[in-house]
Amino acid sequence: MPASTEIKQFSAMCELLGTPNEKTWPGFRALPLAKMIQLPLQPYNELPRRLARVPPTPETLDLLNGLLAYDPRKRLTTRDAVTHPYFTSWPLPQPPEAMPSFAAHSFAKHTAAHVAAAERYTGRATRPNP
């Protein structure tokens, strides 16, 4: 959730996951800055609705909620995340050889185009000699 400041990022998280409360993050209000910041009042976890275009499986929502849990004691550890049922539930991941591949020349062409666009944007583009 990109934002220009930590407070804006936390506000964006609140809009997506709901504002922290004693149930979702016991002790949150006792944190030093918790009383000093104004958070959006959003009581609901909007993750299922935001992902509704391609309905997520229960395992998907459980994994995302575990990774995004406010309370560090409730947040999934790396070990818990990689062994989560999401990775062994339907639809199963495809083997690497079944995944689409992209030609190296296509990658190089697109990379060069992105670099050129970035250079034009930042004013560092070199102009070809006529």
Order of alpha helices (4+ residues) and beta strands (2+ residues): alpha-alpha-alpha-alpha-alpha
